Amino acid sequence: MKDTYFELDTEKRYKKGLKLSAMKSSEIVDLFIDDHEIILKSLKKNKKKLILASEMFFDTYTNNSRIFFMGAGTSGRLGVIEAAELPPTFGTNKNSIIGLIAGGNKALVTATEGAEDKKHLGIENLKKNKIKKGDLIIGISASGRTEYVLSALKYYKKRGIKSVFITTNKLTTMVSDLDISFLVGPEFISGSTRLKSGTVTKIALNIITSMAMIKANKILNGLMIDIKPTTNKLKARCIRNTAIILHLSLSKAEKLLIKSKWNIRVAIIMNNKSMGYKDALKASKTLSVGEII
């Protein structure tokens, strides 16, 4: 087959890595760390686009529309991780932010050969999820060539669906409404985009979603207030956060949380507004973070 990928930065050889096999362990680690300095520079260079992407995410979420992360391989897994971590952290509905990966759930733990090259799969995956106007697609492809993502973005762009595209290679044409290229250069191990490309993508997704959730009143004084306490760790965090915010002892905070059915936001309103559970729950749907303290 004809190699149409050789000119991509992520496929080029990392010049300082030519003697990796002869290096000492300490030298390899130093080189690896030094190679990652470009990540922060690339993030700063794309600051304005990260802000725009987060605003698109925020607008979509607050309009009760859905966000779809989609990608293949490492890029797909990062999108799925982001979607999976938002509900317990920020109390989002699992059906409002969805991660799609070429090859389906099996591809999360096992490489699924060829799935990323099938143009129809991305389109079909979004059709199955009944995507509609108002929704947002965040496509991720380190190479910028993944057909699973590109074909879906192209198909739904014609149908008025907004999109963001994240890559670590240069683009010659616009792919989405907002293209973000993190040019971090050749990988430490040539072609292994789970390295710098994966790291910068993870940080970018963290910025986009976290900023949107902060604007959506999910954070108070730097603390999560919409946690879903599905584990002992999250229950302990609920108690701790409630105690800090309301200046209560841990035992009093826990008792208040039990009354609020483990809803920090409701617990704060019950305490500060002298309301019962039902009234506080109703008020929690409309009051902003600044209004509950």
Contacts in CASP RR format, 6 or more apart in sequence:
PFRMAT RR
TARGET T0000
AUTHOR 0000-0000-0000
METHOD contacts of the structure
MODEL  1
MKDTYFELDTEKRYKKGLKLSAMKSSEIVDLFIDDHEIILKSLKKNKKKL
ILASEMFFDTYTNNSRIFFMGAGTSGRLGVIEAAELPPTFGTNKNSIIGL
IAGGNKALVTATEGAEDKKHLGIENLKKNKIKKGDLIIGISASGRTEYVL
SALKYYKKRGIKSVFITTNKLTTMVSDLDISFLVGPEFISGSTRLKSGTV
TKIALNIITSMAMIKANKILNGLMIDIKPTTNKLKARCIRNTAIILHLSL
SKAEKLLIKSKWNIRVAIIMNNKSMGYKDALKASKTLSVGEII
4 145 0 8 1.000
5 11 0 8 1.000
5 143 0 8 1.000
5 145 0 8 1.000
8 143 0 8 1.000
8 145 0 8 1.000
8 169 0 8 1.000
9 168 0 8 1.000
9 169 0 8 1.000
9 170 0 8 1.000
9 183 0 8 1.000
9 184 0 8 1.000
9 185 0 8 1.000
9 186 0 8 1.000
10 142 0 8 1.000
10 143 0 8 1.000
10 168 0 8 1.000
10 169 0 8 1.000
10 185 0 8 1.000
10 186 0 8 1.000
10 187 0 8 1.000
10 191 0 8 1.000
10 193 0 8 1.000
10 197 0 8 1.000
11 143 0 8 1.000
11 186 0 8 1.000
11 190 0 8 1.000
11 191 0 8 1.000
12 185 0 8 1.000
12 186 0 8 1.000
12 190 0 8 1.000
13 186 0 8 1.000
13 190 0 8 1.000
14 35 0 8 1.000
14 186 0 8 1.000
14 187 0 8 1.000
14 188 0 8 1.000
14 189 0 8 1.000
14 190 0 8 1.000
15 186 0 8 1.000
16 31 0 8 1.000
16 35 0 8 1.000
17 31 0 8 1.000
17 188 0 8 1.000
20 28 0 8 1.000
20 31 0 8 1.000
20 189 0 8 1.000
23 31 0 8 1.000
31 188 0 8 1.000
32 188 0 8 1.000
35 188 0 8 1.000
35 196 0 8 1.000
36 196 0 8 1.000
36 199 0 8 1.000
38 184 0 8 1.000
38 185 0 8 1.000
38 196 0 8 1.000
39 182 0 8 1.000
39 184 0 8 1.000
39 196 0 8 1.000
39 199 0 8 1.000
39 200 0 8 1.000
39 203 0 8 1.000
42 182 0 8 1.000
42 183 0 8 1.000
42 184 0 8 1.000
42 200 0 8 1.000
43 50 0 8 1.000
43 182 0 8 1.000
43 200 0 8 1.000
43 203 0 8 1.000
43 204 0 8 1.000
43 207 0 8 1.000
46 180 0 8 1.000
46 181 0 8 1.000
46 182 0 8 1.000
46 204 0 8 1.000
49 178 0 8 1.000
49 180 0 8 1.000
50 180 0 8 1.000
50 204 0 8 1.000
50 207 0 8 1.000
50 208 0 8 1.000
51 211 0 8 1.000
52 178 0 8 1.000
53 138 0 8 1.000
53 164 0 8 1.000
53 178 0 8 1.000
53 180 0 8 1.000
53 204 0 8 1.000
53 208 0 8 1.000
54 207 0 8 1.000
54 208 0 8 1.000
54 209 0 8 1.000
54 211 0 8 1.000
54 212 0 8 1.000
54 215 0 8 1.000
55 212 0 8 1.000
56 136 0 8 1.000
56 162 0 8 1.000
56 164 0 8 1.000
56 177 0 8 1.000
56 178 0 8 1.000
57 67 0 8 1.000
57 136 0 8 1.000
57 138 0 8 1.000
57 208 0 8 1.000
57 209 0 8 1.000
57 212 0 8 1.000
58 211 0 8 1.000
58 212 0 8 1.000
58 215 0 8 1.000
58 216 0 8 1.000
60 66 0 8 1.000
60 67 0 8 1.000
60 134 0 8 1.000
60 135 0 8 1.000
60 136 0 8 1.000
60 162 0 8 1.000
61 67 0 8 1.000
61 92 0 8 1.000
61 96 0 8 1.000
61 97 0 8 1.000
61 212 0 8 1.000
61 216 0 8 1.000
62 216 0 8 1.000
63 134 0 8 1.000
64 96 0 8 1.000
65 132 0 8 1.000
65 134 0 8 1.000
65 135 0 8 1.000
65 136 0 8 1.000
66 95 0 8 1.000
66 96 0 8 1.000
66 97 0 8 1.000
66 98 0 8 1.000
66 129 0 8 1.000
66 131 0 8 1.000
66 135 0 8 1.000
66 136 0 8 1.000
67 83 0 8 1.000
67 96 0 8 1.000
67 97 0 8 1.000
67 98 0 8 1.000
67 135 0 8 1.000
67 136 0 8 1.000
67 137 0 8 1.000
67 138 0 8 1.000
68 98 0 8 1.000
68 99 0 8 1.000
68 100 0 8 1.000
68 126 0 8 1.000
68 129 0 8 1.000
68 131 0 8 1.000
68 135 0 8 1.000
68 136 0 8 1.000
68 137 0 8 1.000
68 138 0 8 1.000
69 76 0 8 1.000
69 78 0 8 1.000
69 79 0 8 1.000
69 80 0 8 1.000
69 82 0 8 1.000
69 83 0 8 1.000
69 97 0 8 1.000
69 98 0 8 1.000
69 99 0 8 1.000
69 100 0 8 1.000
69 138 0 8 1.000
69 139 0 8 1.000
69 140 0 8 1.000
69 205 0 8 1.000
70 76 0 8 1.000
70 79 0 8 1.000
70 99 0 8 1.000
70 100 0 8 1.000
70 101 0 8 1.000
70 122 0 8 1.000
70 125 0 8 1.000
70 126 0 8 1.000
70 137 0 8 1.000
70 138 0 8 1.000
70 139 0 8 1.000
70 140 0 8 1.000
70 148 0 8 1.000
70 149 0 8 1.000
70 152 0 8 1.000
71 79 0 8 1.000
71 100 0 8 1.000
71 101 0 8 1.000
71 102 0 8 1.000
71 116 0 8 1.000
71 139 0 8 1.000
71 140 0 8 1.000
71 141 0 8 1.000
71 146 0 8 1.000
71 148 0 8 1.000
71 149 0 8 1.000
72 101 0 8 1.000
72 102 0 8 1.000
72 103 0 8 1.000
72 107 0 8 1.000
72 115 0 8 1.000
72 116 0 8 1.000
72 141 0 8 1.000
72 146 0 8 1.000
72 148 0 8 1.000
72 149 0 8 1.000
73 101 0 8 1.000
73 102 0 8 1.000
73 107 0 8 1.000
73 111 0 8 1.000
73 116 0 8 1.000
74 142 0 8 1.000
74 193 0 8 1.000
74 194 0 8 1.000
74 197 0 8 1.000
74 198 0 8 1.000
74 201 0 8 1.000
75 139 0 8 1.000
75 140 0 8 1.000
75 141 0 8 1.000
75 142 0 8 1.000
75 146 0 8 1.000
75 149 0 8 1.000
75 166 0 8 1.000
75 193 0 8 1.000
75 198 0 8 1.000
75 201 0 8 1.000
76 99 0 8 1.000
76 100 0 8 1.000
76 101 0 8 1.000
76 102 0 8 1.000
76 107 0 8 1.000
76 140 0 8 1.000
77 101 0 8 1.000
77 107 0 8 1.000
77 108 0 8 1.000
78 140 0 8 1.000
78 198 0 8 1.000
78 201 0 8 1.000
78 202 0 8 1.000
78 205 0 8 1.000
79 99 0 8 1.000
79 101 0 8 1.000
79 138 0 8 1.000
79 140 0 8 1.000
79 205 0 8 1.000
80 99 0 8 1.000
80 100 0 8 1.000
80 101 0 8 1.000
80 108 0 8 1.000
81 202 0 8 1.000
82 97 0 8 1.000
82 99 0 8 1.000
82 205 0 8 1.000
82 206 0 8 1.000
82 209 0 8 1.000
83 97 0 8 1.000
83 98 0 8 1.000
83 99 0 8 1.000
84 99 0 8 1.000
86 92 0 8 1.000
86 97 0 8 1.000
86 209 0 8 1.000
86 213 0 8 1.000
87 93 0 8 1.000
87 94 0 8 1.000
87 97 0 8 1.000
87 228 0 8 1.000
88 227 0 8 1.000
88 228 0 8 1.000
88 230 0 8 1.000
88 234 0 8 1.000
89 213 0 8 1.000
89 224 0 8 1.000
89 227 0 8 1.000
90 213 0 8 1.000
90 216 0 8 1.000
90 218 0 8 1.000
90 224 0 8 1.000
90 226 0 8 1.000
91 218 0 8 1.000
91 226 0 8 1.000
91 227 0 8 1.000
91 228 0 8 1.000
92 213 0 8 1.000
92 226 0 8 1.000
98 129 0 8 1.000
100 122 0 8 1.000
100 125 0 8 1.000
100 126 0 8 1.000
100 129 0 8 1.000
101 107 0 8 1.000
101 108 0 8 1.000
102 112 0 8 1.000
102 114 0 8 1.000
102 115 0 8 1.000
102 116 0 8 1.000
102 118 0 8 1.000
102 121 0 8 1.000
102 122 0 8 1.000
102 146 0 8 1.000
102 148 0 8 1.000
103 112 0 8 1.000
103 115 0 8 1.000
103 121 0 8 1.000
104 112 0 8 1.000
104 115 0 8 1.000
106 112 0 8 1.000
107 115 0 8 1.000
115 121 0 8 1.000
115 148 0 8 1.000
116 146 0 8 1.000
116 147 0 8 1.000
116 148 0 8 1.000
117 147 0 8 1.000
117 148 0 8 1.000
118 147 0 8 1.000
118 148 0 8 1.000
119 147 0 8 1.000
119 148 0 8 1.000
119 151 0 8 1.000
120 151 0 8 1.000
121 148 0 8 1.000
122 148 0 8 1.000
122 149 0 8 1.000
122 151 0 8 1.000
122 152 0 8 1.000
123 151 0 8 1.000
123 152 0 8 1.000
123 155 0 8 1.000
123 156 0 8 1.000
125 152 0 8 1.000
126 137 0 8 1.000
126 152 0 8 1.000
126 156 0 8 1.000
131 137 0 8 1.000
131 156 0 8 1.000
131 161 0 8 1.000
132 161 0 8 1.000
133 159 0 8 1.000
133 160 0 8 1.000
133 161 0 8 1.000
134 161 0 8 1.000
134 162 0 8 1.000
135 161 0 8 1.000
135 162 0 8 1.000
136 161 0 8 1.000
136 162 0 8 1.000
136 163 0 8 1.000
136 164 0 8 1.000
137 152 0 8 1.000
137 153 0 8 1.000
137 156 0 8 1.000
137 161 0 8 1.000
137 162 0 8 1.000
137 163 0 8 1.000
137 164 0 8 1.000
137 176 0 8 1.000
138 163 0 8 1.000
138 164 0 8 1.000
138 165 0 8 1.000
138 166 0 8 1.000
138 205 0 8 1.000
138 208 0 8 1.000
139 149 0 8 1.000
139 152 0 8 1.000
139 153 0 8 1.000
139 163 0 8 1.000
139 164 0 8 1.000
139 165 0 8 1.000
139 166 0 8 1.000
139 176 0 8 1.000
140 149 0 8 1.000
140 165 0 8 1.000
140 166 0 8 1.000
140 167 0 8 1.000
140 201 0 8 1.000
141 149 0 8 1.000
141 150 0 8 1.000
141 165 0 8 1.000
141 166 0 8 1.000
141 167 0 8 1.000
142 167 0 8 1.000
142 168 0 8 1.000
142 169 0 8 1.000
142 193 0 8 1.000
142 197 0 8 1.000
142 198 0 8 1.000
142 201 0 8 1.000
143 167 0 8 1.000
143 169 0 8 1.000
143 193 0 8 1.000
144 150 0 8 1.000
144 165 0 8 1.000
144 167 0 8 1.000
144 169 0 8 1.000
144 171 0 8 1.000
144 175 0 8 1.000
145 169 0 8 1.000
149 165 0 8 1.000
150 175 0 8 1.000
153 163 0 8 1.000
153 165 0 8 1.000
153 175 0 8 1.000
153 176 0 8 1.000
154 175 0 8 1.000
156 163 0 8 1.000
157 163 0 8 1.000
157 176 0 8 1.000
157 177 0 8 1.000
162 177 0 8 1.000
163 176 0 8 1.000
163 177 0 8 1.000
163 178 0 8 1.000
164 176 0 8 1.000
164 177 0 8 1.000
164 178 0 8 1.000
164 179 0 8 1.000
164 180 0 8 1.000
165 171 0 8 1.000
165 175 0 8 1.000
165 176 0 8 1.000
165 178 0 8 1.000
165 179 0 8 1.000
165 180 0 8 1.000
166 180 0 8 1.000
166 182 0 8 1.000
166 201 0 8 1.000
166 204 0 8 1.000
166 205 0 8 1.000
167 175 0 8 1.000
167 179 0 8 1.000
167 180 0 8 1.000
167 181 0 8 1.000
167 182 0 8 1.000
168 181 0 8 1.000
168 182 0 8 1.000
168 183 0 8 1.000
168 184 0 8 1.000
168 185 0 8 1.000
168 193 0 8 1.000
168 196 0 8 1.000
168 197 0 8 1.000
168 198 0 8 1.000
168 200 0 8 1.000
168 201 0 8 1.000
169 181 0 8 1.000
169 183 0 8 1.000
170 181 0 8 1.000
170 183 0 8 1.000
171 179 0 8 1.000
171 181 0 8 1.000
180 204 0 8 1.000
182 197 0 8 1.000
182 200 0 8 1.000
182 201 0 8 1.000
182 204 0 8 1.000
184 196 0 8 1.000
184 197 0 8 1.000
184 200 0 8 1.000
185 196 0 8 1.000
187 193 0 8 1.000
187 195 0 8 1.000
187 196 0 8 1.000
187 197 0 8 1.000
188 195 0 8 1.000
188 196 0 8 1.000
189 195 0 8 1.000
213 219 0 8 1.000
217 288 0 8 1.000
217 289 0 8 1.000
218 224 0 8 1.000
218 225 0 8 1.000
218 226 0 8 1.000
219 225 0 8 1.000
219 289 0 8 1.000
220 245 0 8 1.000
220 268 0 8 1.000
220 289 0 8 1.000
220 290 0 8 1.000
220 292 0 8 1.000
220 293 0 8 1.000
221 244 0 8 1.000
221 245 0 8 1.000
223 241 0 8 1.000
223 244 0 8 1.000
223 245 0 8 1.000
224 237 0 8 1.000
224 241 0 8 1.000
224 264 0 8 1.000
225 241 0 8 1.000
225 245 0 8 1.000
225 264 0 8 1.000
225 265 0 8 1.000
225 268 0 8 1.000
225 289 0 8 1.000
226 264 0 8 1.000
226 265 0 8 1.000
227 234 0 8 1.000
227 237 0 8 1.000
227 238 0 8 1.000
227 241 0 8 1.000
227 264 0 8 1.000
228 234 0 8 1.000
229 235 0 8 1.000
229 237 0 8 1.000
229 238 0 8 1.000
229 262 0 8 1.000
235 262 0 8 1.000
238 257 0 8 1.000
238 262 0 8 1.000
238 264 0 8 1.000
239 250 0 8 1.000
239 253 0 8 1.000
239 254 0 8 1.000
239 257 0 8 1.000
240 250 0 8 1.000
240 253 0 8 1.000
241 264 0 8 1.000
242 248 0 8 1.000
242 253 0 8 1.000
242 256 0 8 1.000
242 257 0 8 1.000
242 264 0 8 1.000
242 267 0 8 1.000
242 268 0 8 1.000
243 249 0 8 1.000
243 250 0 8 1.000
243 252 0 8 1.000
243 253 0 8 1.000
245 264 0 8 1.000
245 268 0 8 1.000
245 293 0 8 1.000
246 253 0 8 1.000
246 256 0 8 1.000
246 267 0 8 1.000
246 268 0 8 1.000
246 271 0 8 1.000
246 272 0 8 1.000
248 256 0 8 1.000
248 271 0 8 1.000
253 267 0 8 1.000
256 267 0 8 1.000
256 270 0 8 1.000
256 271 0 8 1.000
257 263 0 8 1.000
257 264 0 8 1.000
257 267 0 8 1.000
259 267 0 8 1.000
259 270 0 8 1.000
259 277 0 8 1.000
260 266 0 8 1.000
260 267 0 8 1.000
260 270 0 8 1.000
260 277 0 8 1.000
260 280 0 8 1.000
261 277 0 8 1.000
263 281 0 8 1.000
263 284 0 8 1.000
265 284 0 8 1.000
265 292 0 8 1.000
266 277 0 8 1.000
266 280 0 8 1.000
266 281 0 8 1.000
266 284 0 8 1.000
267 280 0 8 1.000
268 292 0 8 1.000
268 293 0 8 1.000
269 275 0 8 1.000
269 280 0 8 1.000
269 283 0 8 1.000
269 284 0 8 1.000
269 287 0 8 1.000
269 292 0 8 1.000
270 276 0 8 1.000
270 277 0 8 1.000
270 280 0 8 1.000
272 292 0 8 1.000
272 293 0 8 1.000
273 280 0 8 1.000
273 283 0 8 1.000
273 292 0 8 1.000
275 283 0 8 1.000
283 292 0 8 1.000
284 292 0 8 1.000
END
